Amino acid sequence: MTTRTPAQIKAFERDGPSCLWCRVKCDLLRSGNHVHHILRRKPGTDVPEACVHLCWICHEHTHNARSPSKAELVELMREVYGYDLQQTFPEYV
C-alpha cells in the first residue's frame, strides 16, 4: 500500500471520486485512485495545488509521456481551480 502525503490526501478530497482528466469514476476501475504530483517533488512543491487525482490509466499515461502531459495538467488546474502553477513554481513548470 502506498503512503500518501498530506498534500495528496487534500487533493483527493478536493477532486472527489472521479479522475480530473477523463472524468471516469475511479472506484469503477481495477486499481482505483491515484494522486499524481504534477511537479517533481522538491522542497515547497508538495502542496495540494500541485497534485491531481487521476485514474490509474491516466496516471500511467502521464508517466509514459502520453496525454495528459505536465503542461496539460498545469492548464487543467488553472482552468478548474484557478491555480497558476507557472507563476507559483516557475522553476519547476
Residue pairs with C-beta under 8 A, 6 or more apart in sequence:
4 12
4 35
5 46
7 46
7 47
7 48
7 50
7 51
8 35
8 37
8 48
8 51
9 35
10 48
10 51
11 35
11 48
11 51
11 52
11 53
12 33
12 35
12 53
14 48
14 53
14 81
15 52
15 53
16 53
17 25
17 26
17 27
17 33
18 24
18 25
18 26
18 53
19 26
19 53
19 54
19 55
19 58
20 52
20 53
20 54
20 76
20 80
21 52
21 54
21 55
21 58
21 68
21 72
21 73
21 76
22 55
22 57
22 58
24 55
24 57
26 32
26 33
26 34
26 53
26 55
26 56
27 33
29 55
29 56
29 57
30 56
31 56
32 56
33 53
33 55
34 53
34 54
34 55
34 56
34 59
35 51
35 52
35 53
35 54
36 51
36 52
36 53
36 54
36 59
36 62
36 73
37 45
37 46
37 50
37 51
38 50
38 51
38 52
38 70
38 73
38 74
38 77
38 85
39 45
39 50
39 70
39 85
39 89
39 92
39 93
40 92
42 92
44 89
45 89
45 92
49 77
49 81
49 83
49 85
49 88
50 85
50 89
52 73
52 76
52 77
54 62
54 68
58 68
61 67
61 68
62 68
62 69
62 70
62 73
68 76
70 93
74 85
74 86
74 93
77 83
77 85
78 84
78 85
85 92
85 93
86 93
